[in-house]
Amino acid sequence: MTRPSSAVRPRTSTGARSVVFACLAITLIDGLDSGMYGAVLPTLLQSEQWGITLASAGVIGSLSLIGMMLGALLSGYVADIIGRRPTVLACVASFSVFTLLCSIAPNLEVFGLLRLLAGFGFGGALPTVIALTMEYVPLDKRQFYNGVVQTGFPIGGCLVAFLAIFLLPSSGWASLFVLGGVIGLVLFAVVYRRIPESLAFLSSRGRHDEARRLAERYGVEVPAEPAAGPATVKPSWTASLKLLFAPGFRVATLLFPVISFCGLLLGYGMNTWIPQLLRASGYDLGSALTFLVAFYLGSTIGMLVLAGLADRWGPRPVISAGFVCGALAVAFLTLHPPQAVVFAMVLVVGFCSSSQTAVAGFVGIYYPAAARGTALGAAVGLGRLGAVFGPILVALIMGSSLGTSWVFYFFAFAAVAAALLVILVPRTGLNDRPAVAEPQEVPSAA
């Protein structure tokens, strides 16, 4: 099997851009999810509704992330059975419905269960849409368009923060979950019309004519068919898992989840607790929510800039430098600078925390398409443990005698650890090889 030259691959067509925007709409839902809880948390703690404490708040904040972790780990297997498109649609519908139900939760236990189920729905969508994006965009722009797709996360967070400033004082915290669920259902209608099936999935099932028609419609390469052998080669989750631990990939397969653990611990810990952290430092709720907007604004800019730089200079130096700068900015917040400087530093932290987005792009170009979904599911899914433990550990630190400064030191340490681990990823991935194998092809080493 030969690989078509990337030089003749069509530039991003209108159809391919529609896929990018559909995937962007899905990641926007993730921003809505994580941003909502962070925005309403100070209100819930102040009102003492359901007897919520700092410790229980950390547990609730982690429940949706546990759901995301489980959803990400299982999504690759489910998508191999029923296809990428129905898997994504089911995940979006699940998030929207369970988020809407959060608004009428009668107690803390039911609220936590609904957050868990909503997180399970979205967690299954994220690895799939990243892999899908990389099939429909130019090979030399895959990192950049991965960054474009994941800007939905901070955009959704900004949207929630702005809405919270106006809705919380007048309509209460439940109104935010109602609006989030409705937005999710509206985006479901958009995604239903725009999201196509994976070309790799269609080809693996022998549906080559359908794959060719879809590739022609979206202006991308037609997946190559096997030169010999059965007309249909049905991949299995086990085969993909074996490929992850084949020579040249196994060390990275162990490192990427740990890198994601550190990156997601920083990102989710900050966006969940930053309103309460800064409020504890003497700022009122309105100012704290403004800082949350700054964090998401910085993340949006960082996702585009860092992803573009990763395409040009390679992911390792860009991701490592981003995490180191983020660690320095977080540590600077312990000096309690003036409010304007805090705003700028939070903006920088948001910018640098988007290095985690480039990590997902790095995973996507490191492995062939046959293992890309499984690799992303493992990296993002297991990495979600950082997002799970981050809010809990922050709650424990804030409830102890250590003080708020140690929360920032904790985030800085996680960022430095991520930077060091990125440097250790072996230069044996597909993007490091002078002659890259066809993305749809499973190397014989598997």
ZAMARGU-4260 file (C-alpha; in steps of 0.2 Angstrom, whole numbers, plus 5000, padded with zeros to 4 digits):
<rodrens>
0) 5000/5000/5000 | 5007/5017/4995 | 5004/5034/5003 | 4998/5048/4992 | 5009/5063/4993
5) 5004/5076/5005 | 5008/5089/4992 | 4993/5084/4981 | 4981/5083/4996 | 4967/5096/4993
10) 4967/5111/5004 | 4953/5112/5016 | 4937/5112/5007 | 4920/5120/5012 | 4914/5102/5016
15) 4929/5099/5027 | 4927/5115/5036 | 4909/5110/5040 | 4916/5095/5049 | 4928/5106/5058
20) 4914/5118/5064 | 4903/5103/5069 | 4917/5096/5079 | 4920/5113/5087 | 4901/5114/5092
25) 4904/5097/5101 | 4919/5103/5111 | 4909/5119/5115 | 4898/5108/5125 | 4913/5103/5136
30) 4916/5121/5140 | 4898/5123/5145 | 4899/5108/5156 | 4915/5112/5166 | 4912/5131/5166
35) 4894/5129/5173 | 4899/5120/5189 | 4914/5132/5192 | 4903/5147/5190 | 4889/5141/5202
40) 4900/5134/5215 | 4903/5150/5225 | 4884/5153/5225 | 4881/5135/5231 | 4894/5137/5245
45) 4887/5153/5250 | 4869/5148/5251 | 4874/5131/5259 | 4860/5123/5249 | 4860/5104/5252
50) 4873/5107/5266 | 4887/5107/5253 | 4905/5109/5260 | 4922/5112/5252 | 4925/5093/5252
55) 4908/5088/5245 | 4910/5102/5232 | 4927/5094/5226 | 4919/5077/5225 | 4904/5084/5215
60) 4916/5093/5203 | 4926/5077/5200 | 4910/5066/5197 | 4907/5073/5179 | 4926/5071/5176
65) 4925/5052/5181 | 4911/5051/5169 | 4921/5059/5155 | 4936/5047/5159 | 4925/5031/5158
70) 4916/5038/5142 | 4933/5042/5134 | 4940/5024/5138 | 4924/5015/5131 | 4921/5026/5116
75) 4934/5019/5104 | 4927/5001/5107 | 4909/5007/5104 | 4913/5017/5089 | 4922/5002/5081
80) 4905/4993/5083 | 4892/5006/5078 | 4902/5019/5069 | 4909/5036/5074 | 4894/5047/5069
85) 4881/5038/5080 | 4893/5037/5094 | 4896/5056/5094 | 4877/5059/5092 | 4873/5048/5107
90) 4886/5057/5117 | 4879/5074/5113 | 4861/5070/5117 | 4866/5062/5133 | 4875/5077/5139
95) 4861/5089/5135 | 4847/5079/5143 | 4857/5075/5159 | 4863/5093/5161 | 4845/5099/5159
100) 4839/5087/5173 | 4853/5094/5184 | 4842/5110/5186 | 4828/5100/5195 | 4839/5089/5206
105) 4831/5087/5223 | 4847/5084/5233 | 4866/5083/5232 | 4866/5065/5228 | 4855/5066/5213
110) 4864/5081/5207 | 4880/5072/5208 | 4873/5057/5199 | 4867/5068/5185 | 4884/5076/5183
115) 4892/5059/5182 | 4880/5054/5168 | 4882/5070/5158 | 4901/5068/5159 | 4900/5051/5153
120) 4891/5057/5137 | 4903/5070/5133 | 4919/5060/5137 | 4915/5048/5124 | 4914/5062/5111
125) 4930/5071/5113 | 4943/5057/5107 | 4931/5053/5092 | 4930/5071/5086 | 4949/5074/5087
130) 4952/5058/5077 | 4938/5063/5065 | 4945/5080/5062 | 4962/5074/5058 | 4954/5063/5044
135) 4946/5078/5035 | 4959/5092/5036 | 4976/5094/5027 | 4990/5083/5034 | 5001/5098/5037
140) 4988/5107/5046 | 4981/5094/5058 | 4988/5101/5074 | 4981/5118/5070 | 4964/5112/5066
145) 4964/5101/5081 | 4967/5118/5090 | 4953/5126/5081 | 4941/5112/5086 | 4946/5112/5104
150) 4943/5131/5106 | 4925/5126/5109 | 4931/5122/5127 | 4936/5140/5132 | 4922/5148/5121
155) 4909/5138/5130 | 4918/5142/5147 | 4917/5161/5142 | 4899/5160/5137 | 4895/5152/5154
160) 4905/5165/5164 | 4896/5179/5155 | 4879/5171/5157 | 4882/5168/5175 | 4886/5186/5179
165) 4869/5191/5173 | 4859/5175/5178 | 4865/5170/5195 | 4859/5186/5204 | 4842/5186/5196
170) 4837/5168/5192 | 4848/5157/5203 | 4860/5143/5199 | 4848/5131/5191 | 4844/5143/5177
175) 4862/5141/5171 | 4859/5122/5169 | 4843/5124/5160 | 4851/5136/5147 | 4866/5124/5146
180) 4854/5109/5142 | 4845/5119/5129 | 4861/5125/5120 | 4866/5107/5120 | 4850/5101/5111
185) 4851/5115/5099 | 4869/5110/5095 | 4864/5092/5093 | 4853/5098/5078 | 4867/5106/5070
190) 4879/5091/5073 | 4866/5079/5066 | 4866/5088/5049 | 4885/5091/5048 | 4894/5077/5056
195) 4900/5063/5043 | 4905/5045/5046 | 4924/5041/5048 | 4932/5037/5031 | 4943/5025/5040
200) 4928/5016/5048 | 4919/5014/5032 | 4935/5007/5023 | 4938/4995/5037 | 4920/4988/5035
205) 4922/4986/5016 | 4911/5001/5012 | 4923/5008/4999 | 4911/5015/4987 | 4902/5025/5001
210) 4919/5031/5008 | 4924/5037/4990 | 4908/5047/4988 | 4910/5054/5005 | 4928/5059/5002
215) 4924/5067/4986 | 4910/5077/4994 | 4921/5083/5007 | 4936/5086/4996 | 4948/5074/5005
220) 4959/5059/5000 | 4950/5042/4997 | 4956/5029/5009 | 4967/5016/5001 | 4960/4999/4999
225) 4970/4983/5003 | 4980/4978/4988 | 4976/4959/4992 | 4967/4949/5004 | 4949/4950/5010
230) 4938/4964/5004 | 4933/4968/5022 | 4946/4968/5036 | 4936/4971/5052 | 4948/4979/5065
235) 4946/4975/5083 | 4949/4985/5099 | 4962/4972/5104 | 4972/4974/5088 | 4973/4993/5091
240) 4978/4990/5108 | 4992/4979/5102 | 4998/4992/5090 | 4999/5005/5105 | 5012/4993/5113
245) 5022/4989/5097 | 5040/4994/5095 | 5041/5013/5093 | 5025/5017/5101 | 5025/5008/5118
250) 5035/5021/5128 | 5024/5035/5122 | 5009/5025/5125 | 5014/5025/5144 | 5019/5043/5144
255) 5005/5052/5135 | 4992/5048/5149 | 5003/5054/5162 | 5006/5070/5152 | 4987/5072/5150
260) 4985/5069/5169 | 4996/5084/5173 | 4989/5095/5160 | 4971/5091/5164 | 4974/5093/5182
265) 4980/5111/5179 | 4966/5115/5167 | 4951/5108/5176 | 4958/5113/5193 | 4960/5131/5188
270) 4943/5132/5178 | 4933/5124/5193 | 4941/5133/5207 | 4948/5150/5201 | 4932/5160/5205
275) 4933/5153/5223 | 4952/5155/5224 | 4951/5173/5219 | 4936/5176/5230 | 4946/5169/5245
280) 4960/5181/5240 | 4948/5196/5243 | 4939/5199/5226 | 4920/5199/5225 | 4910/5187/5215
285) 4909/5198/5200 | 4928/5201/5199 | 4931/5182/5201 | 4919/5178/5187 | 4929/5191/5176
290) 4945/5182/5180 | 4936/5166/5174 | 4933/5175/5158 | 4951/5180/5157 | 4956/5162/5159
295) 4945/5155/5145 | 4950/5170/5134 | 4968/5165/5136 | 4964/5147/5133 | 4956/5151/5116
300) 4970/5161/5110 | 4983/5149/5116 | 4974/5134/5107 | 4976/5143/5090 | 4993/5150/5093
305) 5001/5135/5101 | 4993/5122/5089 | 4999/5133/5074 | 5017/5133/5081 | 5017/5115/5084
310) 5013/5112/5065 | 5028/5123/5061 | 5041/5119/5074 | 5035/5102/5081 | 5025/5098/5096
315) 5039/5094/5109 | 5047/5112/5111 | 5030/5121/5109 | 5021/5110/5122 | 5036/5110/5134
320) 5038/5129/5133 | 5020/5132/5136 | 5019/5122/5152 | 5034/5130/5159 | 5028/5148/5156
325) 5011/5142/5164 | 5020/5136/5179 | 5029/5153/5181 | 5013/5163/5179 | 5004/5152/5192
330) 5018/5154/5204 | 5018/5173/5202 | 5000/5173/5208 | 5006/5169/5226 | 5014/5186/5227
335) 4996/5194/5228 | 4999/5207/5214 | 4987/5221/5210 | 4970/5216/5201 | 4976/5222/5184
340) 4991/5211/5185 | 4981/5196/5192 | 4970/5198/5176 | 4985/5197/5165 | 4993/5183/5174
345) 4976/5173/5173 | 4976/5177/5155 | 4993/5170/5153 | 4989/5154/5163 | 4974/5151/5152
350) 4985/5153/5137 | 4998/5141/5143 | 4986/5128/5150 | 4980/5126/5132 | 4997/5116/5129
355) 4986/5101/5134 | 4976/5104/5118 | 4992/5102/5108 | 4996/5086/5118 | 4980/5078/5110
360) 4986/5084/5093 | 5003/5076/5097 | 4995/5060/5100 | 4984/5061/5084 | 4999/5063/5073
365) 5010/5051/5083 | 5000/5035/5079 | 4992/5028/5063 | 4974/5030/5060 | 4970/5012/5064
370) 4976/5015/5082 | 4972/5034/5083 | 4955/5033/5091 | 4961/5020/5104 | 4977/5030/5108
375) 4967/5046/5110 | 4954/5037/5121 | 4968/5030/5132 | 4978/5047/5133 | 4962/5058/5136
380) 4953/5045/5146 | 4967/5040/5158 | 4972/5058/5158 | 4955/5063/5165 | 4961/5056/5182
385) 4970/5072/5183 | 4954/5082/5180 | 4946/5070/5193 | 4959/5072/5207 | 4963/5090/5203
390) 4947/5098/5211 | 4947/5086/5225 | 4965/5090/5230 | 4962/5108/5228 | 4947/5107/5240
395) 4958/5097/5253 | 4972/5110/5252 | 4960/5125/5254 | 4952/5116/5269 | 4969/5114/5277
400) 4980/5126/5286 | 4992/5127/5271 | 4982/5142/5263 | 4978/5147/5245 | 4996/5150/5240
405) 4999/5131/5241 | 4986/5128/5228 | 4995/5139/5215 | 5012/5129/5220 | 5003/5113/5217
410) 4997/5119/5199 | 5015/5125/5195 | 5022/5108/5200 | 5010/5099/5188 | 5014/5110/5174
415) 5033/5108/5176 | 5031/5089/5177 | 5021/5089/5161 | 5034/5099/5152 | 5048/5087/5157
420) 5038/5072/5152 | 5034/5079/5134 | 5053/5080/5131 | 5055/5062/5136 | 5042/5056/5122
425) 5053/5045/5110 | 5056/5051/5092 | 5049/5036/5085 | 5031/5041/5081 | 5024/5043/5063
430) 5028/5062/5063 | 5046/5058/5067 | 5049/5046/5053 | 5056/5053/5036 | 5044/5042/5026
435) 5027/5042/5036 | 5016/5027/5033 | 4999/5029/5026 | 4988/5035/5040 | 4975/5021/5036
440) 4987/5007/5037 | 4992/4997/5052 | 5011/4994/5052 | 5016/4975/5051 | 5025/4977/5068
445) 5007/4976/5076
</rodrens>
